Amino acid sequence: MITSIKNPLVKQIRKLHRTKGRREQNLLLLEGTHLLQTACQANCSLMTLCFTEQWLVRNPQLLTLASQKAQHIELVTTEVLQSMATTVSPDGVIATMGFRKQTELTTTNFQLGLILEKLQDPGNLGTIIRTAVATEVNGIWLTGDSVEVDNPKVLRSSAGAWFHIPMMVSFNLSTVINNYQQTGVQVVATSPTATKPYWEMDLTKPTLILLGNEGAGLSQKLVTLADEIVSIPLGKKVESLNVAIACAILLYEGKRQRANA
């Protein structure tokens, strides 16, 4: 059992709290029973698995499954587990796994994709990922200056959906958009000044939906590339919607249209 927070493995895992540490080790941090369970169901290979005695008593079957996928297994004290986690009250288990950013989407039969420009809040990204998986989105592209897709809070707020959708980071979204337009994919942006409401766009066609920064919205550069610009009508007392909520409205409209097509 590891009992000291000064243990080299503990220090190594704590470095994964920061982007620099995750890049240096090419690892991401999985915190909590649900994320571990989802990773195992997705047949992910784990590097390190750390858990407390209390967690072991509660989750013997999951430990057996996770142990088969982990290269290194350690029993740790509650204090050590807390020092390795980013959450205030970890539930007794963390794991690490290899991670490399995707740069291309290889899926066939493309129907719906999301492009996120300068998204900053990890909770928003996690919620968007969860909604995208629920509505069967094919892939998500983010600008290089967005929140990191392997941020531990992104993983947690996605509630495990993180493992079920391709996510690409691009420093040239204009090229991504143009490439898809050349294959017949329509590109849709939202704007509060647009006269066309979102329910009037045809989302039964292959579509890329553009969403922007929480405060500034989409840049004009990307807006001008859109084939359709639509609005989400709001009551007079509200100026804007949270980007994750706006995304959910658009994605479920697409799901409704495809179901009725």
Secondary structure, DSSP 8 states (H G I E B T S, - for coil): -B--TTSHHHHHHHGGGSHHHHHHHTEEEEESHHHHHHHHHTT--EEEEEE-HHHHHH-HHHHHHHHTTEEEEEEB-HHHHHHH-SSSS--SEEEEEE---B-----SS--EEEEE-S---HHHHHHHHHHHHHTT--EEEEETTS--TT-HHHHHHTTTGGGGS-EEEES-HHHHHHHHHTTT-EEEEE-TT-SSBGGGS-TTS-EEEEE-BTTTBS-HHHHTT-SEEEB----TT-----HHHHHHHHHHHHHHHHHH-
